[in-house]
Each structure stands twice: as structure tokens, then as C-alpha cells.
Amino acid sequence: MRTTNPIASLLGRSPFKPMQAHMRIVNECIAHVPALFEALIAGDQAEVVKVKDLIFAKEQEADDLEHELRASLPKSLFLPVDRRDLLDLLNMQDYMADTAQDIAGLMIERDMTVPEGMAESLRELVQRCVDACDLATKIIEEMDELIEAGFGGREAASVLDMVEQLSAIEDETDEMGVKLTQILFAKEDEMKPVSVMFWYQMIQWIGDMADYAEKAGDRMRLLIAR
């Protein structure tokens, strides 16, 4: 009897197809984050709520696909890839979308105002973290080519080069995060302690998007190494 499960159908051709589909949805989720911060900077709460809803919807879509993938992924694969490695990579992808949702949720739960002098550095950090997730998506899209190349040759070298670029971007976001926390530190006496605490958390979560993107790249590096 033919299967009606679209994930199982994808897995029949390649276990990487649904992984790639999941990463695309994750990246679509994260792509809304800059607009979220633009709305916050502008003080447009209605737009914050609107963009938050888009992020939550995409995160749920990613979650649904992730659950189906976990249930459908065979216990053993006739490929030079360990199932645990794929699930670990899937975790990193999932954490990216989860973090975008956490950021959006915090904006709704807490009436946040961008401290004076932070807006431009905040924009730059957010965009660079989105850049990291974009590059992670491009790396995941190379999975099929890696299989065809036997995880070697020019294809592997190209992916490893992108992984190095991703690591460099994540290093940049670390430095940008430090700069932003220094600006926040200088404003602490002018702000309510609770607001300061929430902004430190927000800056951490923004950086986490790039951190999880880098970790996804590291998992791809391990797949090639093995």
C-alpha cells in the first residue's frame, strides 16, 4: 500500500530532504526578526504584535515538521550518516526558531522600550545574526550534493569553507553583543533594574540565534569528517 505520509515519502528518497525543508521554515521564521525590532524601535506596538504572530506561526510550522520527521526517521539509514547526528543537527535548527519565538514572546510579555543610543547597534546585531542563519540554511541546502560527492571532494571543501565563514560571522556577533551590553551598562542608572535585566536577556537571545546557526554548521562539519 502506498504511503500517504509526505515526510515518509521524502525520506524514501533522502533523509536530508525533510531536514532541508525544516531549515527553510526555520529561516523564514527568523527572517521576521528584523521587522520585529524595527517595530519596537519605532514604538509601534500593533506592528510588534503583528510580526510576533508571524514568527509564532512559522515556529509552529517548524515544530510540526520536526515532530513528523522525528517520528518518521528510520532507526538505521543506509547512508554514511548516523541517525543521532541528523537528530542533533535537527535540534540546532529547531533551537534557532525557538529562540526567535522567545524573543518575540518577551516583547509581548514585557513592555520594552529601546534605551537611548542602542537602536543602531541593536539593528546591526540582529541583522548579523540573521545573516548567520541565512548562511546556515545555504549550508544545509548542500546536503544532497554532499551525498552525491560521498562527503568529499570539491563539494565538501565548499561546505567547509562556508562553515568557516559562518564561524567568523558568529565571532562578529559576539563582539557586537559585547558592544551592546556595554551601552546598556552605561545606561543602567537611568533604567529600572527589571528593564535592565530583560534587556540583558534579550541581547543574549539575539546572539543565541547566531550561536545555534554556528552549531548547525559544526554538525555539518562532523558529518563530513566522519
C-alpha positions as CSV (number, residue, x, y, z in Angstrom):
1,M,0.0,0.0,0.0
2,R,1.4,3.4,-0.9
3,T,2.2,5.8,1.9
4,T,0.2,9.0,2.4
5,N,2.7,10.4,4.8
6,P,4.6,13.2,2.9
7,I,7.5,13.0,5.3
8,A,7.9,9.3,4.8
9,S,7.7,9.9,1.1
10,L,10.5,12.4,1.3
11,L,12.6,10.0,3.5
12,G,12.1,7.3,0.9
13,R,14.2,9.5,-1.4
14,S,16.6,11.1,1.0
15,P,16.6,11.7,4.8
16,F,18.0,15.1,4.0
17,K,15.0,16.4,2.1
18,P,12.8,17.0,5.1
19,M,15.8,18.3,7.1
20,Q,16.3,20.9,4.3
21,A,12.5,21.7,4.3
22,H,12.6,22.2,8.1
23,M,15.6,24.6,7.9
24,R,13.9,26.7,5.2
25,I,10.9,27.2,7.5
26,V,13.2,28.0,10.4
27,N,14.9,30.6,8.3
28,E,11.5,32.1,7.2
29,C,10.7,32.4,10.9
30,I,14.0,34.2,11.7
31,A,13.6,36.4,8.7
32,H,10.8,38.3,10.5
33,V,13.0,39.2,13.5
34,P,14.5,42.4,12.0
35,A,10.9,43.7,11.3
36,L,10.1,42.9,14.9
37,F,12.9,45.1,16.2
38,E,12.1,47.9,13.7
39,A,8.6,48.0,15.1
40,L,9.9,48.0,18.7
41,I,12.4,50.9,17.9
42,A,9.5,52.8,16.3
43,G,7.3,52.2,19.3
44,D,4.6,50.6,17.1
45,Q,3.1,48.0,19.5
46,A,0.5,47.0,17.0
47,E,3.2,46.1,14.5
48,V,5.1,44.2,17.2
49,V,2.1,42.0,17.8
50,K,1.6,41.5,14.1
51,V,5.1,40.4,13.5
52,K,5.1,38.3,16.7
53,D,2.1,36.4,15.3
54,L,4.0,35.7,12.0
55,I,7.0,34.4,14.0
56,F,4.9,32.2,16.2
57,A,3.1,30.7,13.2
58,K,6.3,29.9,11.4
59,E,7.8,28.4,14.6
60,Q,4.7,26.2,15.0
61,E,5.1,25.1,11.3
62,A,8.7,24.2,12.0
63,D,7.7,22.3,15.2
64,D,5.1,20.3,13.4
65,L,7.5,19.3,10.7
66,E,10.2,18.5,13.3
67,H,7.8,16.1,15.2
68,E,6.8,14.3,12.0
69,L,10.5,14.0,11.0
70,R,11.5,12.5,14.3
71,A,8.7,10.0,14.1
72,S,9.4,9.1,10.5
73,L,13.2,8.9,10.6
74,P,14.3,5.3,10.3
75,K,16.3,3.7,13.1
76,S,19.0,2.9,10.7
77,L,20.0,4.6,7.4
78,F,21.8,3.0,4.5
79,L,24.0,6.1,4.3
80,P,27.3,7.2,5.8
81,V,25.4,9.2,8.3
82,D,24.5,8.3,11.9
83,R,20.8,8.9,12.8
84,R,22.0,10.6,16.1
85,D,24.0,13.1,14.0
86,L,20.9,14.0,12.0
87,L,18.8,14.4,15.1
88,D,21.5,16.6,16.7
89,L,21.5,18.8,13.6
90,L,17.7,18.9,13.7
91,N,17.9,20.1,17.3
92,M,20.2,23.0,16.3
93,Q,17.8,24.0,13.6
94,D,14.9,23.8,16.0
95,Y,16.6,25.9,18.6
96,M,17.0,28.8,16.1
97,A,13.3,29.0,15.6
98,D,12.6,28.6,19.3
99,T,14.9,31.5,20.1
100,A,13.1,33.8,17.6
101,Q,9.9,32.8,19.3
102,D,11.4,33.6,22.7
103,I,12.5,37.0,21.6
104,A,9.0,37.8,20.2
105,G,7.3,36.5,23.3
106,L,9.5,38.6,25.6
107,M,8.5,41.7,23.7
108,I,4.8,40.9,24.2
109,E,5.1,39.8,27.9
110,R,7.2,42.9,28.8
111,D,6.5,46.4,27.7
112,M,10.0,47.1,26.4
113,T,11.5,50.4,25.2
114,V,14.8,50.6,23.4
115,P,17.2,52.6,25.6
116,E,18.6,55.7,24.0
117,G,21.7,55.2,21.9
118,M,21.1,51.4,21.5
119,A,18.9,51.4,18.3
120,E,21.6,51.3,15.6
121,S,23.8,48.8,17.4
122,L,20.7,46.6,18.0
123,R,19.8,46.7,14.3
124,E,23.3,45.7,13.4
125,L,23.4,42.8,15.8
126,V,20.0,41.5,14.8
127,Q,20.9,41.7,11.1
128,R,24.2,39.9,11.5
129,C,22.6,37.1,13.4
130,V,20.0,36.8,10.6
131,D,23.0,36.6,8.2
132,A,24.4,33.7,10.2
133,C,21.1,31.8,9.9
134,D,20.9,32.6,6.2
135,L,24.3,31.1,5.7
136,A,23.4,28.0,7.9
137,T,20.4,27.5,5.6
138,K,22.7,27.6,2.5
139,I,25.0,25.0,4.2
140,I,22.0,22.7,4.9
141,E,20.9,23.0,1.3
142,E,24.2,21.4,0.2
143,M,23.3,18.1,1.9
144,D,22.2,16.3,-1.3
145,E,25.3,17.4,-3.2
146,L,27.4,16.1,-0.3
147,I,25.8,12.7,-0.5
148,E,26.4,12.5,-4.2
149,A,30.0,13.5,-3.7
150,G,30.5,10.9,-0.9
151,F,31.1,13.7,1.6
152,G,34.4,14.6,-0.1
153,G,35.9,16.4,-3.0
154,R,35.1,20.0,-4.0
155,E,31.6,19.9,-2.6
156,A,32.9,19.1,0.9
157,A,35.6,21.7,0.6
158,S,32.9,24.3,-0.4
159,V,30.7,23.4,2.5
160,L,33.7,23.6,4.9
161,D,34.5,27.0,3.6
162,M,31.0,28.2,4.3
163,V,31.2,26.7,7.8
164,E,34.4,28.8,8.4
165,Q,32.6,31.9,7.1
166,L,29.7,31.1,9.5
167,S,32.1,30.8,12.4
168,A,33.6,34.2,11.5
169,I,30.1,35.8,11.5
170,E,29.3,34.3,14.8
171,D,32.5,35.7,16.2
172,E,31.4,39.1,14.9
173,T,28.0,38.8,16.6
174,D,29.8,38.0,19.9
175,E,31.8,41.3,19.6
176,M,28.6,43.2,18.7
177,G,26.8,41.7,21.6
178,V,29.6,42.9,24.0
179,K,29.4,46.4,22.5
180,L,25.6,46.4,23.0
181,T,25.9,45.2,26.6
182,Q,28.5,48.0,27.3
183,I,26.0,50.6,26.0
184,L,23.3,49.0,28.3
185,F,25.7,49.0,31.2
186,A,26.3,52.7,30.8
187,K,22.5,53.3,30.9
188,E,21.8,51.1,34.0
189,D,21.5,54.0,36.4
190,E,18.8,55.6,34.2
191,M,16.7,52.5,33.9
192,K,14.6,50.3,36.1
193,P,16.5,47.2,37.3
194,V,13.9,44.9,35.9
195,S,14.2,46.6,32.5
196,V,18.0,46.2,32.6
197,M,17.6,42.5,33.4
198,F,15.2,41.9,30.5
199,W,17.5,43.8,28.0
200,Y,20.5,41.7,29.0
201,Q,18.3,38.6,28.4
202,M,17.2,40.0,25.0
203,I,20.7,40.6,23.9
204,Q,21.7,37.1,24.9
205,W,18.8,35.6,22.9
206,I,19.6,37.6,19.8
207,G,23.2,36.3,19.9
208,D,21.9,32.8,20.5
209,M,20.4,32.7,17.0
210,A,23.9,33.0,15.5
211,D,25.3,30.6,18.1
212,Y,22.8,27.9,17.1
213,A,23.5,28.6,13.4
214,E,27.2,28.1,14.0
215,K,26.5,24.9,15.9
216,A,24.4,23.6,12.9
217,G,27.4,24.3,10.7
218,D,29.7,22.5,13.1
219,R,27.3,19.4,12.9
220,M,27.7,19.5,9.1
221,R,31.5,19.6,9.6
222,L,31.2,16.5,11.7
223,L,29.2,14.7,9.0
224,I,31.9,15.4,6.5
225,A,34.7,14.4,8.9
226,R,33.0,11.0,9.6
